[in-house]
């Protein structure tokens, strides 16, 4: 965040997108880093939710400002009785 301060950039104007895969690579580290960014005012978006190992359980542990759902997840719901 020192970079934002040095350039007088308000971190509340910044939104960082992370993919589901990147969050799951090391969940504990991702949770810590994303929490630090959010505490500084940065908004966090989860991109392509449902493209990998979609789990609502980790959505309970990390706060996202926006969740972008993968199109295939939605398509499967419309075409599958089991979905």
C-alpha positions in Angstrom: 0.0 0.0 0.0 3.0 2.2 0.3 3.0 2.5 -3.5 -0.5 3.9 -3.4 0.5 6.4 -0.6 3.6 7.5 -2.4 1.6 8.3 -5.6 -1.4 9.7 -3.7 -3.6 7.0 -5.2 -6.7 6.2 -3.1 -6.7 2.3 -2.7 -10.5 2.4 -2.5 -10.4 3.1 -6.3 -8.6 -0.2 -6.9 -10.3 -3.5 -7.5 -8.1 -6.6 -7.8 -9.4 -9.7 -9.5 -8.2 -13.1 -8.4 -9.0 -16.4 -10.0 -10.5 -19.3 -8.0 -7.4 -21.4 -8.9 -5.0 -18.8 -7.5 -6.9 -18.6 -4.2 -6.9 -22.4 -3.9 -3.1 -22.8 -4.7 -2.3 -21.7 -1.1 -5.6 -20.9 0.6 -4.1 -19.7 3.9 -1.6 -17.3 2.3 -4.3 -16.0 -0.1 -6.7 -15.4 2.7 -4.1 -13.3 4.6 -3.0 -11.2 1.6 -6.6 -10.5 0.5 -7.6 -9.6 4.0 -4.6 -7.1 4.1 -5.6 -5.6 0.8 -9.3 -5.2 1.9 -8.2 -3.7 5.2 -6.3 -1.0 3.1 -9.5 -0.3 1.2 -8.8 -2.3 -2.0 -11.9 -4.1 -3.4 -11.4 -7.8 -4.2 -13.2 -9.7 -7.0 -13.2 -13.4 -7.5 -13.1 -14.2 -11.2 -14.4 -17.4 -12.9 -16.1 -18.9 -9.8 -17.2 -22.4 -10.8 -14.5 -23.0 -13.4 -12.4 -25.1 -11.1 -13.3 -26.7 -7.8 -16.1 -24.3 -6.8 -16.8 -24.4 -3.1 -19.1 -22.2 -1.2 -17.3 -23.1 1.9 -14.2 -21.0 1.1 -16.5 -18.1 0.2 -17.4 -18.0 3.9 -13.7 -17.6 4.9 -12.7 -14.8 2.4 -14.8 -11.7 1.9 -15.1 -10.7 -1.7 -16.7 -7.5 -3.0 -17.6 -9.1 -6.3 -18.0 -12.7 -7.5 -17.9 -13.3 -11.2 -19.5 -16.7 -12.0 -18.1 -18.8 -14.8 -20.5 -19.2 -17.7 -20.3 -23.0 -17.8 -21.5 -23.2 -14.2 -24.7 -21.3 -15.2 -25.1 -23.3 -18.4 -25.0 -26.6 -16.5 -27.7 -25.4 -14.2 -30.0 -24.7 -17.1 -29.4 -28.0 -18.8 -29.0 -30.6 -16.0 -31.7 -31.8 -13.7 -29.0 -32.8 -11.2 -27.6 -29.3 -11.2 
